[in-house]
């Protein structure tokens, strides 16, 4: 089952910033040698979102309910946290919920773990 990804403003902005940083890093090193931290981070966040769209219950995402965010469509609805990184200081997380329509998920935030 695949889902359409809907973006909330802040999440889209962070995703685009991560993407721009990765592209700048790639251009700076000329595409040769080992990739920089910015490139790896973007690749991990992008993969997390791709996995969410394909299967929000994918075991690698370690998806679980997160209580500190409010669902933007239903105040009683659940918000979930998925791991873009693990075992990394400041590991990035993707916060999302189902909706607004069937077969859609909304990315609410992309943030480093405190």
C-alpha positions as CSV (number, residue, x, y, z in Angstrom):
1,X,0.0,0.0,0.0
2,X,1.5,3.3,-1.0
3,X,0.6,6.8,0.4
4,X,0.7,10.2,-1.1
5,X,3.0,12.5,0.9
6,X,1.5,15.9,2.0
7,X,3.9,18.5,3.5
8,X,3.3,21.1,6.2
9,X,5.2,24.3,5.6
10,X,8.0,23.9,8.2
11,X,8.7,20.3,7.2
12,X,9.0,21.1,3.5
13,X,11.3,24.0,4.3
14,X,13.6,21.8,6.4
15,X,13.6,19.1,3.7
16,X,14.5,21.6,1.0
17,X,17.3,23.1,3.2
18,X,18.8,19.6,3.8
19,X,18.6,19.0,0.0
20,X,20.3,22.3,-0.8
21,X,23.1,21.6,1.7
22,X,23.7,18.2,0.2
23,X,23.8,19.5,-3.3
24,X,26.2,22.3,-2.3
25,X,28.4,19.8,-0.6
26,X,28.4,17.5,-3.7
27,X,29.3,20.4,-6.0
28,X,32.0,21.6,-3.7
29,X,33.8,18.3,-3.7
30,X,33.2,17.7,-7.4
31,X,31.4,14.4,-6.9
32,X,34.6,12.6,-6.1
33,X,35.7,11.1,-2.8
34,X,33.7,10.3,0.3
35,X,30.4,12.1,0.6
36,X,30.0,14.8,3.3
37,X,27.8,14.7,6.4
38,X,25.2,16.9,4.7
39,X,24.9,14.4,1.8
40,X,24.5,11.4,4.1
41,X,21.9,13.2,6.2
42,X,19.8,14.2,3.3
43,X,20.0,10.6,1.9
44,X,18.8,9.2,5.2
45,X,15.9,11.6,5.6
46,X,14.8,11.1,1.9
47,X,14.9,7.3,2.4
48,X,12.8,7.6,5.6
49,X,10.2,9.6,3.7
50,X,10.2,7.1,0.8
51,X,9.8,4.2,3.2
52,X,6.9,6.1,5.0
53,X,5.2,6.6,1.6
54,X,5.6,2.9,0.8
55,X,4.8,1.4,4.2
56,X,4.5,3.5,7.4
57,X,4.9,0.3,9.4
58,X,8.2,-0.6,7.9
59,X,10.3,-2.1,10.8
60,X,13.4,0.0,10.0
61,X,11.5,3.2,10.7
62,X,10.7,2.2,14.3
63,X,7.5,4.2,14.0
64,X,5.7,4.9,17.2
65,X,3.1,7.3,18.5
66,X,4.4,10.7,19.6
67,X,2.4,12.7,22.1
68,X,4.0,16.2,22.0
69,X,2.6,17.2,18.6
70,X,-1.0,17.8,17.8
71,X,-2.6,16.2,14.7
72,X,-3.4,19.1,12.3
73,X,-6.5,17.4,11.0
74,X,-8.1,15.9,14.2
75,X,-7.2,17.0,17.7
76,X,-7.9,13.4,18.8
77,X,-5.8,11.9,16.0
78,X,-2.4,10.4,16.5
79,X,0.9,11.8,15.4
80,X,3.8,9.4,14.8
81,X,7.6,9.6,15.0
82,X,9.8,7.7,12.5
83,X,13.6,7.4,12.7
84,X,15.6,8.8,9.9
85,X,18.8,8.1,11.8
86,X,19.6,5.9,14.8
87,X,22.5,5.7,17.3
88,X,23.7,9.1,16.2
89,X,24.0,12.2,18.4
90,X,21.2,14.6,17.3
91,X,19.6,11.8,15.2
92,X,17.0,13.1,12.8
93,X,13.3,12.2,13.3
94,X,10.3,12.6,11.0
95,X,7.0,13.4,12.6
96,X,3.9,12.6,10.6
97,X,0.2,11.7,10.7
98,X,-2.4,10.0,8.5
99,X,-4.5,12.3,6.3
100,X,-6.1,14.6,5.4
101,X,-7.6,12.0,3.0
102,X,-7.4,8.2,2.8
103,X,-4.0,7.0,1.4
104,X,-2.3,10.2,2.4
105,X,0.3,10.9,5.1
106,X,1.3,14.4,6.2
107,X,4.9,15.2,7.2
108,X,4.6,17.6,10.1
109,X,8.2,18.1,11.1
110,X,11.7,17.0,10.4
111,X,14.0,17.6,13.4
112,X,17.1,16.4,15.2
113,X,16.4,14.5,18.4
114,X,17.2,16.5,21.5
